């Protein structure tokens, strides 16, 4: 049960970070749900599209 909650939180965090960076937030939310912390680590390394 705890693992499921952590994966959902990762999906939301990926969604939020992608939205703030100007990236496709829906796609990153799904990737965060599937890959968890690994998707978040990749997302943090991608440069922002907003200037």
N, CA, C and O atoms as a Tripos MOL2 file, in Angstrom:
@<TRIPOS>MOLECULE
protein
  204   203    51     0     0
PROTEIN
NO_CHARGES

@<TRIPOS>ATOM
      1 N           0.8280   -1.1960    0.0000 N.3       1 UNK1
      2 CA          0.0000    0.0000    0.0000 C.3       1 UNK1
      3 C           0.8720    1.2600    0.0000 C.2       1 UNK1
      4 O           0.5880    2.2220   -0.7150 O.2       1 UNK1
      5 N           1.9130    1.2430    0.7920 N.am      2 UNK2
      6 CA          2.7970    2.4090    0.8790 C.3       2 UNK2
      7 C           3.4900    2.6540   -0.4600 C.2       2 UNK2
      8 O           3.6850    3.8000   -0.8630 O.2       2 UNK2
      9 N           3.8580    1.5820   -1.1380 N.am      3 UNK3
     10 CA          4.5360    1.7050   -2.4310 C.3       3 UNK3
     11 C           3.6230    2.3890   -3.4340 C.2       3 UNK3
     12 O           4.0820    3.2290   -4.2080 O.2       3 UNK3
     13 N           2.3500    2.0490   -3.4370 N.am      4 UNK4
     14 CA          1.3820    2.6600   -4.3410 C.3       4 UNK4
     15 C           1.2620    4.1560   -4.0820 C.2       4 UNK4
     16 O           1.2010    4.9470   -5.0230 O.2       4 UNK4
     17 N           1.2300    4.5380   -2.8410 N.am      5 UNK5
     18 CA          1.1400    5.9600   -2.4890 C.3       5 UNK5
     19 C           2.3910    6.7030   -2.9370 C.2       5 UNK5
     20 O           2.2980    7.8260   -3.4310 O.2       5 UNK5
     21 N           3.5520    6.0950   -2.7710 N.am      6 UNK6
     22 CA          4.8040    6.7280   -3.2010 C.3       6 UNK6
     23 C           4.8110    6.9170   -4.7200 C.2       6 UNK6
     24 O           5.2250    7.9730   -5.1990 O.2       6 UNK6
     25 N           4.3600    5.9100   -5.4920 N.am      7 UNK7
     26 CA          4.3240    6.0300   -6.9560 C.3       7 UNK7
     27 C           3.3640    7.1410   -7.3880 C.2       7 UNK7
     28 O           3.6520    7.8670   -8.3390 O.2       7 UNK7
     29 N           2.2310    7.2810   -6.7030 N.am      8 UNK8
     30 CA          1.2790    8.3450   -7.0370 C.3       8 UNK8
     31 C           1.8830    9.7040   -6.7100 C.2       8 UNK8
     32 O           1.7070   10.6530   -7.4740 O.2       8 UNK8
     33 N           2.5770    9.8140   -5.6110 N.am      9 UNK9
     34 CA          3.2460   11.0720   -5.2600 C.3       9 UNK9
     35 C           4.3150   11.4120   -6.2930 C.2       9 UNK9
     36 O           4.4500   12.5740   -6.6780 O.2       9 UNK9
     37 N           5.0700   10.4250   -6.7450 N.am     10 UNK10
     38 CA          6.0820   10.6450   -7.7840 C.3      10 UNK10
     39 C           5.4390   11.1490   -9.0720 C.2      10 UNK10
     40 O           5.9860   12.0310   -9.7350 O.2      10 UNK10
     41 N           4.2900   10.6000   -9.4280 N.am     11 UNK11
     42 CA          3.5810   11.0490  -10.6310 C.3      11 UNK11
     43 C           3.1910   12.5120  -10.4950 C.2      11 UNK11
     44 O           3.3460   13.2850  -11.4400 O.2      11 UNK11
     45 N           2.6860   12.9010   -9.3270 N.am     12 UNK12
     46 CA          2.2960   14.2930   -9.1170 C.3      12 UNK12
     47 C           3.5070   15.2240   -9.1340 C.2      12 UNK12
     48 O           3.4440   16.3070   -9.7160 O.2      12 UNK12
     49 N           4.5920   14.8230   -8.5110 N.am     13 UNK13
     50 CA          5.7940   15.6600   -8.4780 C.3      13 UNK13
     51 C           6.3490   15.8370   -9.8860 C.2      13 UNK13
     52 O           6.7360   16.9440  -10.2600 O.2      13 UNK13
     53 N           6.3920   14.7650  -10.6720 N.am     14 UNK14
     54 CA          6.8510   14.8670  -12.0590 C.3      14 UNK14
     55 C           5.9400   15.7810  -12.8540 C.2      14 UNK14
     56 O           6.4180   16.6060  -13.6340 O.2      14 UNK14
     57 N           4.6410   15.6490  -12.6680 N.am     15 UNK15
     58 CA          3.6710   16.5130  -13.3410 C.3      15 UNK15
     59 C           3.9200   17.9810  -13.0010 C.2      15 UNK15
     60 O           3.9430   18.8360  -13.8860 O.2      15 UNK15
     61 N           4.1030   18.2610  -11.7280 N.am     16 UNK16
     62 CA          4.2970   19.6350  -11.2660 C.3      16 UNK16
     63 C           5.6090   20.2290  -11.7770 C.2      16 UNK16
     64 O           5.6280   21.3710  -12.2360 O.2      16 UNK16
     65 N           6.6960   19.4760  -11.7040 N.am     17 UNK17
     66 CA          8.0000   19.9630  -12.1750 C.3      17 UNK17
     67 C           7.9640   20.2080  -13.6720 C.2      17 UNK17
     68 O           8.4860   21.2160  -14.1480 O.2      17 UNK17
     69 N           7.3500   19.2900  -14.4250 N.am     18 UNK18
     70 CA          7.2670   19.4530  -15.8800 C.3      18 UNK18
     71 C           6.4450   20.6840  -16.2340 C.2      18 UNK18
     72 O           6.7900   21.4190  -17.1600 O.2      18 UNK18
     73 N           5.3740   20.9070  -15.5100 N.am     19 UNK19
     74 CA          4.5360   22.0730  -15.7650 C.3      19 UNK19
     75 C           5.3070   23.3640  -15.5010 C.2      19 UNK19
     76 O           5.1820   24.3170  -16.2700 O.2      19 UNK19
     77 N           6.0890   23.4160  -14.4480 N.am     20 UNK20
     78 CA          6.8780   24.5970  -14.1350 C.3      20 UNK20
     79 C           7.9990   24.8190  -15.1360 C.2      20 UNK20
     80 O           8.4270   25.9550  -15.3400 O.2      20 UNK20
     81 N           8.4860   23.7440  -15.7690 N.am     21 UNK21
     82 CA          9.5510   23.8610  -16.7660 C.3      21 UNK21
     83 C           9.0070   24.1070  -18.1680 C.2      21 UNK21
     84 O           9.7850   24.3340  -19.0940 O.2      21 UNK21
     85 N           7.6920   24.0680  -18.3420 N.am     22 UNK22
     86 CA          7.0980   24.2880  -19.6430 C.3      22 UNK22
     87 C           7.1220   23.0680  -20.5380 C.2      22 UNK22
     88 O           7.0680   23.1960  -21.7610 O.2      22 UNK22
     89 N           7.2010   21.8920  -19.9500 N.am     23 UNK23
     90 CA          7.2260   20.6380  -20.7060 C.3      23 UNK23
     91 C           5.8390   20.0030  -20.6900 C.2      23 UNK23
     92 O           4.9330   20.5030  -20.0230 O.2      23 UNK23
     93 N           5.6730   18.9120  -21.4140 N.am     24 UNK24
     94 CA          4.4040   18.1970  -21.4750 C.3      24 UNK24
     95 C           4.1340   17.5350  -20.1190 C.2      24 UNK24
     96 O           4.6640   16.4630  -19.8250 O.2      24 UNK24
     97 N           3.3150   18.1780  -19.3100 N.am     25 UNK25
     98 CA          3.1190   17.7130  -17.9420 C.3      25 UNK25
     99 C           2.3360   16.4020  -17.8680 C.2      25 UNK25
    100 O           2.5900   15.5910  -16.9780 O.2      25 UNK25
    101 N           1.3980   16.1790  -18.7740 N.am     26 UNK26
    102 CA          0.6450   14.9300  -18.7710 C.3      26 UNK26
    103 C           1.5290   13.7300  -19.0370 C.2      26 UNK26
    104 O           1.4380   12.7040  -18.3610 O.2      26 UNK26
    105 N           2.3870   13.8780  -20.0360 N.am     27 UNK27
    106 CA          3.3030   12.7890  -20.3710 C.3      27 UNK27
    107 C           4.2440   12.4990  -19.2030 C.2      27 UNK27
    108 O           4.4740   11.3390  -18.8620 O.2      27 UNK27
    109 N           4.7840   13.5480  -18.5940 N.am     28 UNK28
    110 CA          5.7140   13.3490  -17.4880 C.3      28 UNK28
    111 C           5.0160   12.8040  -16.2480 C.2      28 UNK28
    112 O           5.6300   12.0890  -15.4550 O.2      28 UNK28
    113 N           3.7400   13.1330  -16.0730 N.am     29 UNK29
    114 CA          2.9840   12.5420  -14.9710 C.3      29 UNK29
    115 C           2.8450   11.0400  -15.1360 C.2      29 UNK29
    116 O           2.9920   10.2850  -14.1750 O.2      29 UNK29
    117 N           2.5600   10.6070  -16.3670 N.am     30 UNK30
    118 CA          2.4510    9.1720  -16.6480 C.3      30 UNK30
    119 C           3.8130    8.4910  -16.4910 C.2      30 UNK30
    120 O           3.9100    7.4040  -15.9210 O.2      30 UNK30
    121 N           4.8640    9.1430  -17.0040 N.am     31 UNK31
    122 CA          6.2010    8.5740  -16.8490 C.3      31 UNK31
    123 C           6.5830    8.4770  -15.3680 C.2      31 UNK31
    124 O           7.2160    7.5060  -14.9530 O.2      31 UNK31
    125 N           6.2010    9.4750  -14.5780 N.am     32 UNK32
    126 CA          6.4560    9.4260  -13.1370 C.3      32 UNK32
    127 C           5.6990    8.3020  -12.4600 C.2      32 UNK32
    128 O           6.1950    7.7030  -11.5050 O.2      32 UNK32
    129 N           4.4980    8.0100  -12.9460 N.am     33 UNK33
    130 CA          3.7260    6.9110  -12.3900 C.3      33 UNK33
    131 C           4.3580    5.5670  -12.7300 C.2      33 UNK33
    132 O           4.3570    4.6490  -11.9100 O.2      33 UNK33
    133 N           4.8960    5.4560  -13.9430 N.am     34 UNK34
    134 CA          5.4740    4.1870  -14.3870 C.3      34 UNK34
    135 C           6.8820    3.9860  -13.8190 C.2      34 UNK34
    136 O           7.1920    2.9220  -13.2820 O.2      34 UNK34
    137 N           7.7330    5.0150  -13.9390 N.am     35 UNK35
    138 CA          9.1510    4.8580  -13.5970 C.3      35 UNK35
    139 C           9.5450    5.4740  -12.2590 C.2      35 UNK35
    140 O          10.6580    5.2440  -11.7860 O.2      35 UNK35
    141 N           8.6690    6.2430  -11.6460 N.am     36 UNK36
    142 CA          8.9130    6.7860  -10.3140 C.3      36 UNK36
    143 C          10.0990    7.7410  -10.2490 C.2      36 UNK36
    144 O          10.1870    8.6910  -11.0260 O.2      36 UNK36
    145 N          10.9980    7.4830   -9.3270 N.am     37 UNK37
    146 CA         12.1250    8.3740   -9.0520 C.3      37 UNK37
    147 C          13.0530    8.5160  -10.2540 C.2      37 UNK37
    148 O          13.7090    9.5460  -10.4090 O.2      37 UNK37
    149 N          13.1160    7.4970  -11.1030 N.am     38 UNK38
    150 CA         13.9840    7.5610  -12.2730 C.3      38 UNK38
    151 C          13.4940    8.6270  -13.2580 C.2      38 UNK38
    152 O          14.3020    9.3520  -13.8390 O.2      38 UNK38
    153 N          12.1810    8.7220  -13.4460 N.am     39 UNK39
    154 CA         11.6150    9.7570  -14.3090 C.3      39 UNK39
    155 C          11.8830   11.1360  -13.7230 C.2      39 UNK39
    156 O          12.1820   12.0760  -14.4590 O.2      39 UNK39
    157 N          11.7790   11.2630  -12.4200 N.am     40 UNK40
    158 CA         12.0320   12.5480  -11.7720 C.3      40 UNK40
    159 C          13.4930   12.9640  -11.9220 C.2      40 UNK40
    160 O          13.7790   14.1400  -12.1450 O.2      40 UNK40
    161 N          14.4090   12.0250  -11.8050 N.am     41 UNK41
    162 CA         15.8260   12.3560  -11.9630 C.3      41 UNK41
    163 C          16.1150   12.8440  -13.3870 C.2      41 UNK41
    164 O          16.8670   13.8010  -13.5740 O.2      41 UNK41
    165 N          15.5260   12.1990  -14.3770 N.am     42 UNK42
    166 CA         15.7220   12.6350  -15.7610 C.3      42 UNK42
    167 C          15.0780   13.9940  -15.9770 C.2      42 UNK42
    168 O          15.6610   14.8550  -16.6370 O.2      42 UNK42
    169 N          13.9000   14.1980  -15.4390 N.am     43 UNK43
    170 CA         13.1860   15.4670  -15.5920 C.3      43 UNK43
    171 C          13.9600   16.6320  -14.9950 C.2      43 UNK43
    172 O          13.9610   17.7280  -15.5570 O.2      43 UNK43
    173 N          14.6050   16.4120  -13.8820 N.am     44 UNK44
    174 CA         15.3910   17.4760  -13.2400 C.3      44 UNK44
    175 C          16.5820   17.8690  -14.1010 C.2      44 UNK44
    176 O          17.0070   19.0240  -14.0740 O.2      44 UNK44
    177 N          17.1260   16.9290  -14.8610 N.am     45 UNK45
    178 CA         18.2910   17.2110  -15.7010 C.3      45 UNK45
    179 C          17.9300   17.9260  -17.0080 C.2      45 UNK45
    180 O          18.7980   18.5370  -17.6330 O.2      45 UNK45
    181 N          16.6700   17.8590  -17.4260 N.am     46 UNK46
    182 CA         16.2540   18.4960  -18.6790 C.3      46 UNK46
    183 C          16.1370   20.0010  -18.4480 C.2      46 UNK46
    184 O          15.5230   20.4280  -17.4700 O.2      46 UNK46
    185 N          16.7230   20.8150  -19.3420 N.am     47 UNK47
    186 CA         16.6180   22.2670  -19.1750 C.3      47 UNK47
    187 C          15.1930   22.7580  -19.3930 C.2      47 UNK47
    188 O          14.4010   22.1370  -20.1020 O.2      47 UNK47
    189 N          14.8940   23.8700  -18.7740 N.am     48 UNK48
    190 CA         13.5520   24.4670  -18.8620 C.3      48 UNK48
    191 C          13.3380   25.0820  -20.2440 C.2      48 UNK48
    192 O          14.2730   25.6030  -20.8520 O.2      48 UNK48
    193 N          12.1000   25.0150  -20.7330 N.am     49 UNK49
    194 CA         11.7510   25.6460  -22.0020 C.3      49 UNK49
    195 C          11.2700   27.0780  -21.7920 C.2      49 UNK49
    196 O          11.1230   27.8260  -22.7580 O.2      49 UNK49
    197 N          11.0260   27.4630  -20.5610 N.am     50 UNK50
    198 CA         10.5820   28.8270  -20.2560 C.3      50 UNK50
    199 C          11.8020   29.7040  -20.0020 C.2      50 UNK50
    200 O          12.7730   29.2850  -19.3720 O.2      50 UNK50
    201 N          11.7260   30.8940  -20.4930 N.am     51 UNK51
    202 CA         12.8640   31.8220  -20.3400 C.3      51 UNK51
    203 C          12.5240   32.9680  -19.4530 C.2      51 UNK51
    204 O          13.3630   33.8380  -19.2190 O.2      51 UNK51
@<TRIPOS>BOND
     1     1     2 1
     2     2     3 1
     3     3     4 2
     4     3     5 am
     5     5     6 1
     6     6     7 1
     7     7     8 2
     8     7     9 am
     9     9    10 1
    10    10    11 1
    11    11    12 2
    12    11    13 am
    13    13    14 1
    14    14    15 1
    15    15    16 2
    16    15    17 am
    17    17    18 1
    18    18    19 1
    19    19    20 2
    20    19    21 am
    21    21    22 1
    22    22    23 1
    23    23    24 2
    24    23    25 am
    25    25    26 1
    26    26    27 1
    27    27    28 2
    28    27    29 am
    29    29    30 1
    30    30    31 1
    31    31    32 2
    32    31    33 am
    33    33    34 1
    34    34    35 1
    35    35    36 2
    36    35    37 am
    37    37    38 1
    38    38    39 1
    39    39    40 2
    40    39    41 am
    41    41    42 1
    42    42    43 1
    43    43    44 2
    44    43    45 am
    45    45    46 1
    46    46    47 1
    47    47    48 2
    48    47    49 am
    49    49    50 1
    50    50    51 1
    51    51    52 2
    52    51    53 am
    53    53    54 1
    54    54    55 1
    55    55    56 2
    56    55    57 am
    57    57    58 1
    58    58    59 1
    59    59    60 2
    60    59    61 am
    61    61    62 1
    62    62    63 1
    63    63    64 2
    64    63    65 am
    65    65    66 1
    66    66    67 1
    67    67    68 2
    68    67    69 am
    69    69    70 1
    70    70    71 1
    71    71    72 2
    72    71    73 am
    73    73    74 1
    74    74    75 1
    75    75    76 2
    76    75    77 am
    77    77    78 1
    78    78    79 1
    79    79    80 2
    80    79    81 am
    81    81    82 1
    82    82    83 1
    83    83    84 2
    84    83    85 am
    85    85    86 1
    86    86    87 1
    87    87    88 2
    88    87    89 am
    89    89    90 1
    90    90    91 1
    91    91    92 2
    92    91    93 am
    93    93    94 1
    94    94    95 1
    95    95    96 2
    96    95    97 am
    97    97    98 1
    98    98    99 1
    99    99   100 2
   100    99   101 am
   101   101   102 1
   102   102   103 1
   103   103   104 2
   104   103   105 am
   105   105   106 1
   106   106   107 1
   107   107   108 2
   108   107   109 am
   109   109   110 1
   110   110   111 1
   111   111   112 2
   112   111   113 am
   113   113   114 1
   114   114   115 1
   115   115   116 2
   116   115   117 am
   117   117   118 1
   118   118   119 1
   119   119   120 2
   120   119   121 am
   121   121   122 1
   122   122   123 1
   123   123   124 2
   124   123   125 am
   125   125   126 1
   126   126   127 1
   127   127   128 2
   128   127   129 am
   129   129   130 1
   130   130   131 1
   131   131   132 2
   132   131   133 am
   133   133   134 1
   134   134   135 1
   135   135   136 2
   136   135   137 am
   137   137   138 1
   138   138   139 1
   139   139   140 2
   140   139   141 am
   141   141   142 1
   142   142   143 1
   143   143   144 2
   144   143   145 am
   145   145   146 1
   146   146   147 1
   147   147   148 2
   148   147   149 am
   149   149   150 1
   150   150   151 1
   151   151   152 2
   152   151   153 am
   153   153   154 1
   154   154   155 1
   155   155   156 2
   156   155   157 am
   157   157   158 1
   158   158   159 1
   159   159   160 2
   160   159   161 am
   161   161   162 1
   162   162   163 1
   163   163   164 2
   164   163   165 am
   165   165   166 1
   166   166   167 1
   167   167   168 2
   168   167   169 am
   169   169   170 1
   170   170   171 1
   171   171   172 2
   172   171   173 am
   173   173   174 1
   174   174   175 1
   175   175   176 2
   176   175   177 am
   177   177   178 1
   178   178   179 1
   179   179   180 2
   180   179   181 am
   181   181   182 1
   182   182   183 1
   183   183   184 2
   184   183   185 am
   185   185   186 1
   186   186   187 1
   187   187   188 2
   188   187   189 am
   189   189   190 1
   190   190   191 1
   191   191   192 2
   192   191   193 am
   193   193   194 1
   194   194   195 1
   195   195   196 2
   196   195   197 am
   197   197   198 1
   198   198   199 1
   199   199   200 2
   200   199   201 am
   201   201   202 1
   202   202   203 1
   203   203   204 2
@<TRIPOS>SUBSTRUCTURE
     1 UNK1         2 RESIDUE 1 A UNK
     2 UNK2         6 RESIDUE 1 A UNK
     3 UNK3        10 RESIDUE 1 A UNK
     4 UNK4        14 RESIDUE 1 A UNK
     5 UNK5        18 RESIDUE 1 A UNK
     6 UNK6        22 RESIDUE 1 A UNK
     7 UNK7        26 RESIDUE 1 A UNK
     8 UNK8        30 RESIDUE 1 A UNK
     9 UNK9        34 RESIDUE 1 A UNK
    10 UNK10       38 RESIDUE 1 A UNK
    11 UNK11       42 RESIDUE 1 A UNK
    12 UNK12       46 RESIDUE 1 A UNK
    13 UNK13       50 RESIDUE 1 A UNK
    14 UNK14       54 RESIDUE 1 A UNK
    15 UNK15       58 RESIDUE 1 A UNK
    16 UNK16       62 RESIDUE 1 A UNK
    17 UNK17       66 RESIDUE 1 A UNK
    18 UNK18       70 RESIDUE 1 A UNK
    19 UNK19       74 RESIDUE 1 A UNK
    20 UNK20       78 RESIDUE 1 A UNK
    21 UNK21       82 RESIDUE 1 A UNK
    22 UNK22       86 RESIDUE 1 A UNK
    23 UNK23       90 RESIDUE 1 A UNK
    24 UNK24       94 RESIDUE 1 A UNK
    25 UNK25       98 RESIDUE 1 A UNK
    26 UNK26      102 RESIDUE 1 A UNK
    27 UNK27      106 RESIDUE 1 A UNK
    28 UNK28      110 RESIDUE 1 A UNK
    29 UNK29      114 RESIDUE 1 A UNK
    30 UNK30      118 RESIDUE 1 A UNK
    31 UNK31      122 RESIDUE 1 A UNK
    32 UNK32      126 RESIDUE 1 A UNK
    33 UNK33      130 RESIDUE 1 A UNK
    34 UNK34      134 RESIDUE 1 A UNK
    35 UNK35      138 RESIDUE 1 A UNK
    36 UNK36      142 RESIDUE 1 A UNK
    37 UNK37      146 RESIDUE 1 A UNK
    38 UNK38      150 RESIDUE 1 A UNK
    39 UNK39      154 RESIDUE 1 A UNK
    40 UNK40      158 RESIDUE 1 A UNK
    41 UNK41      162 RESIDUE 1 A UNK
    42 UNK42      166 RESIDUE 1 A UNK
    43 UNK43      170 RESIDUE 1 A UNK
    44 UNK44      174 RESIDUE 1 A UNK
    45 UNK45      178 RESIDUE 1 A UNK
    46 UNK46      182 RESIDUE 1 A UNK
    47 UNK47      186 RESIDUE 1 A UNK
    48 UNK48      190 RESIDUE 1 A UNK
    49 UNK49      194 RESIDUE 1 A UNK
    50 UNK50      198 RESIDUE 1 A UNK
    51 UNK51      202 RESIDUE 1 A UNK
